Amino acid sequence: MTIEYLKRGKSLEQRAEDDAKVRQVVETTLADIEARGDVAVRELAEKFDKDSRDSYRLSEDEIQTLIAAVAPSDIQDIKFAQAQVRRFAEAQRASMTDIEVETLPGVILGHKNIPVQSVGCYVPAGKFPMVASAHMSVLTASVAGVPRIAATTAPFKGQPNPAVIAAMHMAGAHEIYVLGGMQGVGALALGTETIEPVHMLVGPGNAFVAEAKRQLFGRVGIDLFAGPTETMVIADETVDAELCATDLLGQAEHGYNSPAVLLTNSRALAEETLAEIERLLQVLPTAETAGASWRDYGEVIVCDSYDEMLAVADDIASEHVQVMTDRDDWFLENMTCYGALFLGPRTNVANGDKVIGTNHTLPTNKAGRYTGGLWVGKFLKTHSYQRVTTDAAAAEIGAYCSRLCLLEGFVGHAEQANVRVRRYGGINVPYGEAAPHTNSQE
């Protein structure tokens, strides 16, 4: 395998050092919120959000006033985007059915899909007001049937962003808070004197939000461990450098540490894309952010073959993978580790981020090896149940259970089974002994 890096980003060691610094800050902050509740949350909001208000939960009047400030054309665009997200989420929900099956005569097994009872949705807005994140979290939770949806967002330029608040409300949020970062997710997960804690946290955020969710996992559920936005472009000579460079920088502008990787089997395309990126950074209004990400986290990898490209792509397991080759369906069929695929030059990651209908909260930091992204199923808990309806079934299952429990040394477990064998099967099993085989079990 011949793989050549024309450009590398920060080493894993350097990235680990950055993560360690964030981890300590978050640990201290969450402990403070848990100890001092609303007082700590207010101090953090005033320090980081530069926002002091009587209540950080918006009233219905405040929500309606903010919605009224959104241009009608923007409202229509939000409605269109939410219609696409809703349509796909409803189709996903319909694919998840409750089941009940009789596995043996008199033995009924089943499962029910029950919504999580309360969810906190974080919608970033401190740097960019991410209107679309409201669709992805709040609306998807609503389609799943979550009875309490609390959404929180940072103020944008000192005030709640009207479009974000409108999107939250239109998506079905029951409570809306103006709290960013660690204080937002911390307050929702831990609870305060005025905020009831939730059962689950979802939504993207900066490194501090992602680390807070990681540390809170276990006390509450989370959608996934989400770090900075990642993008990968897999391309061959069927496309040009402008498309590749535009798609890489389009995601690199998310933050100062957003990895962007070009993976190609064309050295000419690789070199042309490097040059095109430098040209675009001269005219891109968000070049300060995108340029920092590209400088520190951008990579260009040249492979000899499509098989090598596939192997490297699965190893990196990028959040977003834009495939523009002469065999896009081959990558769809064979790739196993990624967040979401964007197939062909006609689509792009921004479609998925904002409007096309798939969810943009996706696994990062190689998590695509073991999980997919946020979807309606993340808000549903699949709970099993059992029912034995005949004496014969109770005795038969009980006999097997008795013997298998004693195989492991669990006498008390065995007696749970034995008492059923005695009562429903009429078989005298001495206390602490295994139930005998019967002809029906041969």
C-alpha positions in Angstrom: 0.0 0.0 0.0 1.4 3.3 -1.1 -0.1 6.3 0.7 1.5 9.7 0.5 0.6 12.7 2.7 1.0 15.9 0.8 -0.2 17.8 3.9 -0.7 16.7 7.5 -2.5 18.3 10.5 -1.7 18.3 14.2 -0.5 15.1 15.6 -2.6 12.9 17.9 -0.4 13.9 20.8 -1.0 17.6 20.2 -4.7 17.0 20.0 -4.7 15.0 23.2 -3.1 17.9 25.0 -5.8 20.2 23.9 -8.5 17.8 25.0 -6.9 17.5 28.5 -7.1 21.2 29.1 -10.8 21.2 28.1 -11.5 18.2 30.3 -10.3 20.0 33.5 -12.3 23.1 32.9 -15.5 21.2 32.2 -15.1 19.0 35.3 -14.7 22.0 37.6 -17.6 23.8 35.9 -20.1 20.9 36.2 -19.2 20.4 39.9 -19.9 24.1 40.5 -23.3 23.9 38.8 -24.3 20.8 40.8 -23.2 22.5 44.0 -24.6 26.0 43.5 -27.4 25.5 41.0 -28.9 28.7 39.6 -26.3 31.0 41.2 -23.5 29.2 39.3 -25.5 29.1 36.1 -26.1 32.8 36.3 -22.4 33.6 36.9 -21.4 31.4 34.0 -24.0 33.0 31.7 -22.8 36.5 32.6 -19.1 35.5 32.1 -19.3 33.5 28.9 -22.6 34.6 27.3 -22.3 38.2 28.5 -26.0 37.9 29.3 -27.8 38.8 32.4 -31.6 38.5 32.6 -34.3 38.0 35.2 -35.1 34.5 33.8 -33.1 32.5 31.3 -36.2 30.7 30.2 -38.0 32.6 27.6 -41.7 33.4 28.2 -44.3 32.8 25.5 -44.5 36.6 24.9 -40.8 36.8 24.4 -40.8 33.9 22.0 -43.6 35.4 19.9 -41.8 38.8 19.9 -38.6 37.1 18.6 -40.5 35.1 16.0 -42.2 38.3 14.7 -38.7 39.8 14.1 -37.9 37.0 11.5 -38.5 37.9 7.9 -41.5 36.0 6.4 -39.2 34.6 3.7 -36.9 33.2 6.3 -39.9 31.6 8.1 -40.8 30.0 4.8 -37.3 28.6 4.4 -37.3 27.2 7.9 -40.7 25.6 7.2 -39.4 24.0 4.1 -36.3 22.6 5.8 -38.4 21.3 8.7 -40.8 19.6 6.3 -37.8 17.7 4.8 -36.5 16.7 8.2 -40.0 15.7 9.4 -40.7 13.6 6.3 -37.5 11.5 6.7 -37.9 11.2 10.5 -41.5 10.1 10.2 -40.4 7.4 7.7 -37.7 6.3 10.1 -40.2 6.1 12.9 -42.6 4.0 10.8 -39.8 1.5 10.3 -39.6 0.9 14.0 -42.4 -1.3 15.1 -43.5 -2.9 18.3 -43.4 -6.7 18.1 -44.9 -9.7 19.8 -44.1 -13.3 19.0 -45.0 -16.7 20.4 -41.7 -18.5 20.4 -43.0 -21.7 22.0 -46.6 -22.7 22.7 -47.6 -20.5 25.6 -44.5 -18.3 25.6 -45.0 -14.7 24.4 -42.1 -12.4 23.9 -42.3 -8.8 22.7 -40.9 -5.3 22.7 -42.2 -1.8 22.8 -40.6 1.4 21.6 -41.1 4.0 24.3 -40.0 7.6 23.9 -37.4 9.1 26.3 -39.5 11.1 28.7 -37.5 14.4 28.7 -34.8 15.6 26.4 -32.5 18.7 26.5 -31.6 19.9 23.0 -28.5 22.2 22.6 -28.5 24.5 19.6 -25.2 26.4 19.1 -25.5 30.1 18.4 -22.6 31.9 20.0 -20.5 32.1 16.8 -22.9 31.1 14.2 -26.7 30.9 14.9 -27.2 27.3 13.8 -30.9 27.4 13.0 -30.7 23.9 11.4 -29.7 22.3 14.7 -33.2 23.0 16.0 -34.7 21.0 13.3 -32.3 18.1 13.8 -32.8 17.7 17.6 -36.1 19.3 18.6 -38.1 18.3 15.6 -36.8 14.7 15.6 -37.5 14.4 19.3 -41.0 15.6 18.6 -41.6 13.1 15.9 -40.4 10.4 18.3 -43.1 11.5 20.8 -40.9 12.9 23.6 -43.4 14.5 26.0 -41.0 17.2 27.4 -38.4 18.9 25.1 -36.3 21.6 26.6 -34.1 23.5 24.2 -31.3 25.9 25.0 -29.1 28.2 22.9 -26.4 30.8 23.5 -27.2 34.5 22.8 -25.9 35.8 19.5 -24.4 39.2 19.7 -26.0 39.7 23.1 -29.5 38.7 22.3 -31.4 35.5 21.6 -31.2 34.9 17.8 -34.8 35.3 16.5 -34.4 32.7 13.7 -33.0 30.1 16.2 -35.9 30.7 18.6 -38.4 30.5 15.8 -37.0 27.2 14.6 -37.0 25.8 18.1 -40.6 26.8 18.7 -41.8 25.7 15.3 -40.0 22.3 15.8 -42.0 21.7 19.0 -39.9 22.8 22.0 -41.9 23.0 25.2 -39.3 25.1 27.1 -36.7 27.5 25.6 -33.7 28.8 27.5 -31.0 31.3 26.6 -28.0 29.5 28.0 -24.9 28.6 26.0 -22.1 26.2 26.4 -21.3 24.3 29.6 -23.9 26.2 31.6 -26.7 25.3 29.1 -26.1 21.6 29.0 -25.0 21.4 32.6 -28.2 23.1 33.9 -30.4 20.8 31.8 -28.6 17.6 32.8 -28.0 18.4 36.5 -31.1 20.5 37.2 -31.2 23.7 39.3 -33.8 25.3 41.6 -35.7 26.5 38.5 -34.8 24.0 35.8 -36.0 20.4 36.0 -33.3 17.9 34.9 -33.8 16.0 31.7 -33.2 12.3 30.9 -31.1 12.9 27.8 -28.9 15.5 26.1 -28.6 15.9 22.4 -27.1 18.3 19.9 -23.8 19.5 18.6 -21.5 22.1 20.2 -18.0 23.3 20.7 -15.3 21.3 22.5 -16.6 22.3 25.9 -20.1 21.2 25.2 -18.9 17.9 23.7 -16.8 17.3 26.8 -19.6 18.2 29.2 -21.9 15.7 27.5 -19.2 13.1 27.8 -18.8 13.7 31.5 -22.5 13.8 32.1 -23.1 10.5 30.2 -24.4 7.9 32.6 -26.3 10.5 34.7 -28.2 11.3 31.5 -28.2 9.7 28.1 -26.6 11.5 25.2 -27.0 11.2 21.4 -23.3 10.5 20.8 -19.8 11.8 21.6 -19.5 14.7 19.1 -16.3 16.7 18.7 -15.5 19.3 16.1 -16.9 19.0 12.7 -15.0 16.7 10.4 -15.2 16.4 6.6 -13.5 14.2 4.0 -13.6 14.5 0.3 -13.0 11.3 -1.6 -12.4 12.3 -5.2 -10.8 11.1 -8.5 -10.1 12.9 -11.7 -13.8 13.0 -12.6 -14.1 16.2 -10.6 -12.0 19.4 -10.4 -10.1 21.3 -7.7 -12.8 24.0 -7.3 -15.4 21.5 -6.1 -12.9 19.7 -3.8 -11.5 22.9 -2.3 -15.0 24.5 -1.8 -16.3 21.4 -0.1 -13.3 21.2 2.2 -13.4 24.8 3.3 -17.1 24.8 3.5 -16.8 22.6 6.6 -13.5 23.9 7.9 -15.2 27.3 8.7 -17.2 25.6 11.5 -14.4 26.3 14.0 -10.6 26.5 14.5 -10.2 22.8 14.9 -12.4 21.2 12.2 -10.5 18.5 10.4 -10.8 18.5 6.6 -9.2 15.7 4.5 -8.8 15.2 0.8 -8.4 11.6 -0.2 -7.6 11.0 -3.8 -5.8 8.7 -6.3 -4.9 11.7 -8.5 -1.8 13.5 -7.5 -2.6 16.3 -10.0 -6.0 16.8 -8.4 -4.4 16.9 -5.0 -1.9 19.6 -6.0 -4.5 21.6 -7.8 -6.8 21.5 -4.8 -4.0 22.7 -2.5 -3.5 25.7 -4.8 -7.3 26.3 -5.1 -7.7 26.3 -1.3 -5.0 29.0 -1.0 -6.9 31.1 -3.6 -10.2 30.7 -2.0 -8.8 31.6 1.4 -8.0 35.1 -0.1 -11.7 35.7 -0.8 -13.7 33.7 1.8 -15.2 35.9 4.5 -14.8 33.2 7.1 -11.1 32.6 6.1 -9.8 33.4 9.5 -11.6 30.4 10.9 -11.4 28.1 7.9 -7.8 29.0 7.4 -6.9 28.1 10.9 -8.6 24.7 10.7 -7.0 24.0 7.3 -3.5 25.0 8.6 -3.7 22.8 11.8 -6.1 20.0 10.8 -6.2 19.8 7.0 -4.7 16.8 5.3 -4.2 15.7 1.7 -3.7 12.0 1.1 -2.8 10.5 -2.2 -3.4 6.7 -2.7 -2.6 4.4 -5.6 -6.0 2.7 -5.9 -9.6 2.9 -4.9 -9.1 -0.1 -2.5 -6.5 2.0 -0.7 -8.8 5.0 -0.6 -11.5 2.8 0.9 -9.2 1.4 3.6 -7.9 4.9 4.6 -11.4 6.3 4.6 -12.7 3.5 6.9 -9.7 4.0 9.2 -10.3 7.8 9.5 -14.1 7.2 9.9 -14.9 10.9 9.2 -18.1 12.5 10.2 -19.0 13.8 6.7 -17.8 11.9 3.6 -18.3 13.6 0.2 -17.7 11.0 -2.5 -17.1 12.3 -6.0 -15.7 9.4 -8.2 -16.5 7.2 -11.1 -17.8 4.6 -8.6 -19.8 6.3 -5.9 -22.1 3.4 -5.4 -19.1 1.1 -4.9 -18.1 3.3 -1.9 -21.7 3.2 -0.6 -21.7 -0.5 -0.8 -18.3 -1.1 0.8 -17.7 1.7 3.3 -18.5 0.7 6.9 -17.2 3.5 9.1 -18.4 7.1 8.7 -21.1 9.5 9.9 -23.0 10.2 6.7 -22.2 9.9 3.0 -22.8 12.5 0.3 -22.7 10.8 -3.0 -21.8 12.5 -6.3 -20.9 16.1 -7.2 -24.6 17.3 -7.3 -24.9 17.0 -3.5 -22.7 18.3 -0.7 -22.4 18.3 3.1 -24.1 21.7 3.4 -27.3 20.0 2.0 -27.2 17.6 4.9 -26.3 20.3 7.4 -29.2 22.5 6.6 -32.1 21.3 4.5 -32.1 17.9 2.7 -33.7 16.0 5.5 -31.1 13.7 7.0 -29.8 14.5 10.4 -26.6 16.6 10.8 -25.7 15.5 14.3 -23.1 12.8 13.4 -20.3 10.8 15.0 -16.8 12.3 15.2 -13.4 11.2 16.6 -13.8 7.8 14.9 -17.1 7.1 16.6 -18.5 6.1 13.2 -16.9 2.8 13.8 -19.5 1.9 16.4 -22.5 4.3 16.0 -24.5 6.2 13.5 -25.7 9.7 14.0 -28.8 11.3 15.7 -32.1 10.0 14.3 -35.6 9.4 15.6 -34.6 6.0 17.0 -32.2 7.7 19.4 -35.2 9.1 21.3 -36.9 5.7 21.6 -36.1 3.0 24.1 -36.8 -0.5 23.1 -38.1 -2.4 26.1 -38.8 -6.1 26.1 -41.5 -8.0 28.0 -42.3 -11.7 28.5 -45.5 -13.6 29.3 -46.1 -17.3 29.9 -49.7 -18.2 29.3 -49.9 -22.0 30.0 -48.9 -24.4 32.8 -47.1 -26.6 30.4 -44.9 -23.7 29.1 -44.1 -22.5 32.6 -43.0 -26.0 33.6 -40.9 -26.6 30.4 -39.1 -23.2 30.4 -38.7 -23.5 34.2 -37.0 -26.9 33.9 -34.4 -25.6 31.4 -33.9 -22.5 33.5 -33.4 -24.5 36.7 -30.6 -26.6 35.1 -28.9 -23.6 33.4 -29.0 -21.6 36.7 -27.3 -24.4 38.6 -24.7 -24.7 35.8 -23.6 -21.3 36.8 -24.0 -21.9 40.6 -27.0 -19.6 41.1 -29.1 -21.7 43.5 -31.6 -18.8 44.3 -32.1 -18.3 40.6 -32.8 -22.0 40.1 -35.4 -22.0 42.9 -37.3 -19.2 41.0 -37.6 -21.7 38.2 -38.1 -24.8 40.4 -41.1 -23.4 42.2 -42.9 -23.0 38.8 -41.9 -26.6 37.9 -43.4 -27.9 41.1 -46.5 -25.7 40.9 -47.4 -25.8 37.2 -45.7 -29.1 36.2 -46.5 -31.2 39.2 -42.9 -32.4 39.4 -41.3 -32.7 42.8 -37.9 -31.0 42.5 -35.9 -31.1 45.8 -34.8 -27.6 47.0 -31.6 -26.5 45.4 -31.5 -29.4 42.9 -31.9 -29.2 39.1 -35.2 -30.0 37.5 -35.0 -33.3 35.6 -35.3 -33.6 31.8 -38.7 -34.7 30.6 -39.7 -36.3 27.3 -40.9 -33.0 26.0 -37.4 -31.6 26.4 -35.6 -34.3 24.5 
